[in-house]
Amino acid sequence: MITTLLSFIIALGILVFVHELGHFLVAKWSGIRVERFSVGMPPRMVGFKYGETDYCLSWIPFGGYVKMAGQADVGSEEITGQPWEFPSKSVWTRMAVVAAGPFMNFLFAFVALAFLYAAYGIDTSESTRIDPEEESVAQAVGLLRGDEVVSVGGERIENSYRLMEALKDAASGQVEVVVQREGKLFDFTLPAVGEEGYGLRLMLPSVVGQVMQGDPAAEVGLLEGDEIVEVDGVSVLSWDDMSQEIRRHPDRQIALVWDRGGVRMRGLITPRGFSEGDSKIGRIGIGHEEGIRHHVGAGQALELGLIGVYSSSSMILDFLGQLFQGDRSTEELGGPLRIAQMAGKTAEKGAKYFINFLAMLSVNLAIINLLPIPVLDGGHLTMFIVEAIMRRPLSLRVQERIHQAGTAIMLFIIALVMFNDLNQMVFHHIFELFQ
């Protein structure tokens, strides 16, 4: 409990500080006086004044703010027209100040991920099992799902990272590939494909890397290193196969077979049901194994950090798109309680996992803040864009109405995610006790 609370406070404090630092720096560079830099929302708890700025911690931990000269509640008469006031700056300068917060969150995520890749390298699997995509070059030459690649161009392949690198290097010309299938070796010739690729996916082995305490996997006795080979009578070749089968059986008891050091073990397990869109999926509380570590150079670490931010952003935007289209349920939205729980779990696993969690959460914070909801950065940016098009700001009356609507929307969202958290973490367990 203490670890969870401290991890949550540290995570939120770091990300709020980074976000507000973006606003602060661009405001100062633009000649705007910053009256207060606060991590947390009022009332003020502790702090100090340096120059014109009050740097402080405030009691309410959910958020923070940078109070600039001339910036006040909508309808206030505090604006005096002085050149160092926020409203006196051009609309493009104000847009830059507002956008700097989300930008810093993206930058933080990029730096954090690049650091992780540089410090820890890439976790890659010893498995070289492949899954050719439909109508791909790999499928056309005869490669099958479950084939294990032994060599590429005469080079012995010992892990998934080296496999993908070898295929990338060979894509400009023909290459001989040897695979193992049902204990026998088969030779295939892959043609030149260039940047299009061969259409090969890696099959992550269904080896348990983490077991979440209190979840069904722990209750049935699964341990790190166990390889799940059968779910409800269905043989599984990969982590995706296993995960898909478990997802199909929410809140229903099924048989599970796993391999532990060459010994087959069996047990009955009931995947816990979670809402996903209009349907329910099952989860048993496991994570995949780390595999082996491959060190990368600084340039590749930066590239992978950028790819990580892009991938996370795309995933979040896809989810939001599906949410607005009604393909995903609002029950999947999480709030502070769920974030705190994840912060605690990642902190317990080590610095690597906690930093990765911070990076992902930072991307989430950036994208959420860019949504065109009044009172969020995205809402302010939207009004500035309207101002730029109209060549004049919206009237104070209109701004006040927009601000009130935005506050109502945010209060509704906060209530919704808090209810989801309580429903999943408290009410669900209470219901199980009385079943």
Secondary structure in CASP SS format (residue, H / E / C, confidence):
PFRMAT SS
TARGET T0000
AUTHOR 0000-0000-0000
METHOD secondary structure of the structure
MODEL  1
M C 1.00
I H 1.00
T H 1.00
T H 1.00
L H 1.00
L H 1.00
S H 1.00
F H 1.00
I H 1.00
I H 1.00
A H 1.00
L H 1.00
G H 1.00
I H 1.00
L H 1.00
V H 1.00
F H 1.00
V H 1.00
H H 1.00
E H 1.00
L H 1.00
G H 1.00
H H 1.00
F H 1.00
L H 1.00
V H 1.00
A H 1.00
K H 1.00
W H 1.00
S C 1.00
G C 1.00
I C 1.00
R C 1.00
V E 1.00
E E 1.00
R E 1.00
F E 1.00
S E 1.00
V E 1.00
G E 1.00
M E 1.00
P E 1.00
P E 1.00
R E 1.00
M E 1.00
V E 1.00
G E 1.00
F E 1.00
K E 1.00
Y E 1.00
G C 1.00
E C 1.00
T E 1.00
D E 1.00
Y E 1.00
C E 1.00
L E 1.00
S E 1.00
W E 1.00
I E 1.00
P E 1.00
F E 1.00
G E 1.00
G E 1.00
Y E 1.00
V E 1.00
K E 1.00
M E 1.00
A C 1.00
G C 1.00
Q C 1.00
A C 1.00
D C 1.00
V C 1.00
G C 1.00
S C 1.00
E C 1.00
E C 1.00
I C 1.00
T C 1.00
G C 1.00
Q C 1.00
P C 1.00
W C 1.00
E C 1.00
F H 1.00
P H 1.00
S H 1.00
K C 1.00
S C 1.00
V H 1.00
W H 1.00
T H 1.00
R H 1.00
M H 1.00
A H 1.00
V H 1.00
V H 1.00
A H 1.00
A H 1.00
G H 1.00
P H 1.00
F H 1.00
M H 1.00
N H 1.00
F H 1.00
L H 1.00
F H 1.00
A H 1.00
F H 1.00
V H 1.00
A H 1.00
L H 1.00
A H 1.00
F H 1.00
L H 1.00
Y H 1.00
A H 1.00
A H 1.00
Y H 1.00
G C 1.00
I E 1.00
D E 1.00
T E 1.00
S C 1.00
E C 1.00
S C 1.00
T C 1.00
R E 1.00
I E 1.00
D E 1.00
P E 1.00
E C 1.00
E C 1.00
E C 1.00
S C 1.00
V H 1.00
A H 1.00
Q H 1.00
A H 1.00
V C 1.00
G C 1.00
L C 1.00
L C 1.00
R C 1.00
G C 1.00
D C 1.00
E E 1.00
V E 1.00
V E 1.00
S E 1.00
V E 1.00
G C 1.00
G C 1.00
E E 1.00
R E 1.00
I C 1.00
E C 1.00
N C 1.00
S H 1.00
Y H 1.00
R H 1.00
L H 1.00
M H 1.00
E H 1.00
A H 1.00
L H 1.00
K H 1.00
D H 1.00
A H 1.00
A C 1.00
S C 1.00
G C 1.00
Q C 1.00
V E 1.00
E E 1.00
V E 1.00
V E 1.00
V E 1.00
Q E 1.00
R E 1.00
E C 1.00
G C 1.00
K E 1.00
L E 1.00
F E 1.00
D E 1.00
F E 1.00
T E 1.00
L E 1.00
P C 1.00
A C 1.00
V C 1.00
G H 1.00
E H 1.00
E H 1.00
G C 1.00
Y C 1.00
G C 1.00
L E 1.00
R E 1.00
L E 1.00
M C 1.00
L C 1.00
P C 1.00
S C 1.00
V E 1.00
V E 1.00
G E 1.00
Q E 1.00
V E 1.00
M C 1.00
Q C 1.00
G C 1.00
D C 1.00
P H 1.00
A H 1.00
A H 1.00
E H 1.00
V H 1.00
G C 1.00
L C 1.00
L C 1.00
E C 1.00
G C 1.00
D C 1.00
E E 1.00
I E 1.00
V E 1.00
E E 1.00
V E 1.00
D C 1.00
G C 1.00
V E 1.00
S E 1.00
V C 1.00
L C 1.00
S C 1.00
W H 1.00
D H 1.00
D H 1.00
M H 1.00
S H 1.00
Q H 1.00
E H 1.00
I H 1.00
R H 1.00
R C 1.00
H C 1.00
P C 1.00
D C 1.00
R C 1.00
Q C 1.00
I E 1.00
A E 1.00
L E 1.00
V E 1.00
W E 1.00
D E 1.00
R E 1.00
G C 1.00
G C 1.00
V E 1.00
R E 1.00
M E 1.00
R E 1.00
G E 1.00
L E 1.00
I E 1.00
T C 1.00
P C 1.00
R E 1.00
G E 1.00
F E 1.00
S E 1.00
E E 1.00
G C 1.00
D C 1.00
S E 1.00
K E 1.00
I E 1.00
G E 1.00
R E 1.00
I C 1.00
G C 1.00
I E 1.00
G E 1.00
H E 1.00
E C 1.00
E C 1.00
G C 1.00
I E 1.00
R E 1.00
H E 1.00
H C 1.00
V C 1.00
G C 1.00
A H 1.00
G H 1.00
Q H 1.00
A H 1.00
L H 1.00
E H 1.00
L H 1.00
G H 1.00
L H 1.00
I H 1.00
G H 1.00
V H 1.00
Y H 1.00
S H 1.00
S H 1.00
S H 1.00
S H 1.00
M H 1.00
I H 1.00
L H 1.00
D H 1.00
F H 1.00
L H 1.00
G H 1.00
Q H 1.00
L H 1.00
F H 1.00
Q H 1.00
G C 1.00
D C 1.00
R C 1.00
S C 1.00
T H 1.00
E H 1.00
E H 1.00
L C 1.00
G C 1.00
G C 1.00
P H 1.00
L H 1.00
R H 1.00
I H 1.00
A H 1.00
Q H 1.00
M H 1.00
A H 1.00
G H 1.00
K H 1.00
T H 1.00
A H 1.00
E H 1.00
K H 1.00
G C 1.00
A H 1.00
K H 1.00
Y H 1.00
F H 1.00
I H 1.00
N H 1.00
F H 1.00
L H 1.00
A H 1.00
M H 1.00
L H 1.00
S H 1.00
V H 1.00
N H 1.00
L H 1.00
A H 1.00
I H 1.00
I H 1.00
N H 1.00
L C 1.00
L C 1.00
P C 1.00
I C 1.00
P C 1.00
V C 1.00
L C 1.00
D H 1.00
G H 1.00
G H 1.00
H H 1.00
L H 1.00
T H 1.00
M H 1.00
F H 1.00
I H 1.00
V H 1.00
E H 1.00
A H 1.00
I H 1.00
M H 1.00
R C 1.00
R C 1.00
P C 1.00
L C 1.00
S C 1.00
L H 1.00
R H 1.00
V H 1.00
Q H 1.00
E H 1.00
R H 1.00
I H 1.00
H H 1.00
Q H 1.00
A H 1.00
G H 1.00
T H 1.00
A H 1.00
I H 1.00
M H 1.00
L H 1.00
F H 1.00
I H 1.00
I H 1.00
A H 1.00
L H 1.00
V H 1.00
M H 1.00
F H 1.00
N H 1.00
D H 1.00
L H 1.00
N H 1.00
Q H 1.00
M H 1.00
V H 1.00
F H 1.00
H H 1.00
H H 1.00
I H 1.00
F H 1.00
E H 1.00
L H 1.00
F C 1.00
Q C 1.00
END
